[in-house]
Amino acid sequence: MTLKLPVYLDNAASTRCDPRVVEAMLPYFSEHYGNAGSRNHSFGWAAEEAIDHAREQCATLLGAQAKEILFTSGATESNNLAIRGAANMYARGPAGSTGRGHIITCSIEHKAVLDPCKRLAKEGFDVTFLQPPPSGVITRAAVEAALRPDTMLVSIMWANNEIGTINEVPEIGALCHEKEIIFHTDGTQWVGKMPVDVERDGIDLLSWSGHKIYGPKGVGGLFVRRRKPRVRLESLVDGGGQERGMRSGTQNVTGIVGFGKACEIARAEMEADGIRLLRLRKKLEREMQQRLEVVQVNGHAERRIPGTTNISFGFVEGESLMMGIKDIACSSGSACTSASLEPSYVLKGLGVGDDLAHSSLRLSLGRWTTEEEIDYAITAITSAVEHLRRLSPLFDLHKEGIDISKIQWQAH
Ligand SMILES: *Cc1c(COP(=O)(O)O)cnc(C)c1O
């Protein structure tokens, strides 16, 4: 088989919709096009039935009850609804007052968690942003040390989207339940790839997204625990009262059908997918480290989801590296495409220096990644790095054994 270029290694950003998902969705565009809220005719019933079925598929993946699943437009909305919805529901004082309650999160969460937390901080809540250790792993002990008598909500992601590290989620869940604090986790990079049991894992609120698990874009889920404890949320969107009043608006029937199907497939295939992806990811990391010097895999070495790696290459410039590997679709730790020249806040949060953060690549494998593609990526990245280093005077100095960081640069 000939290799089709470019090679897609950006599955942490989005995934190809599984053809089985597309097939399940198709009848709901122009055949069963009713509004699930229409209770008086078969078009409405068909839509409602399809949504009920998808809710079961989602609940089964999480070990939850169907009634505990809300459909949203994606993990961004789920995170906002969980965090702002819980904070506002259980706030101690009225809007505008101070000391409304304490929230714990972490500085390397996705922006869809950080930004709602920052908004709440402006609205009178106290927010602790835990700083991760160099491994990137947030432990139960770190959360425990930050607890206060007025802590009301903890939001810690399950697996990090940039580096793939896994936090101590079941342990943090147990801690929160002991202390009767609501625990939310952004499970977007974990759910559908690794097993979840919301009971065993002590989770009250869990966000995840369709397009990260081979489903469609624009649809996601939020698990909201209904017993022990029963968690209530203040809605962000008011209107027709859909989704138990917590998310009004006509349901995205096609999207929800696809999301449900993606969850069903993930449950059946995650174990085999995981074994295959872990082997390919390890091969990629091993070959990079064997063929090149000054290469660093960022984040914890072992506590990682199977398909994601983040590698920094010393003595190359991030932008040039991306230009040199045009046939590989991946993400860079360098935010040069945006207005700022700041490197990734996640890598900086781990203490990775600016140079190594700028010259990092996030390579994320997925259901359709082949060994051939990994071999291509290994060769392409290796030769791009070697080429750039041949042009680098700093790399020459490094090879001569001079410690660049100790050089006293002469100002003229
Ligand atoms: C992609 C992602 C999100 C955002 O999900 P959308 O469905 O695109 O809104 C949130 N959190 C994490 C960890 C992600 O990887």
Residues whose N, C-alpha, C, O or C-beta is under 5 A from the ligand:
A	BS01	LIG	A12 S73 G74 A75 T76 E77 H110 A112 A159 N161 D186 T188 Q189 S209 G220
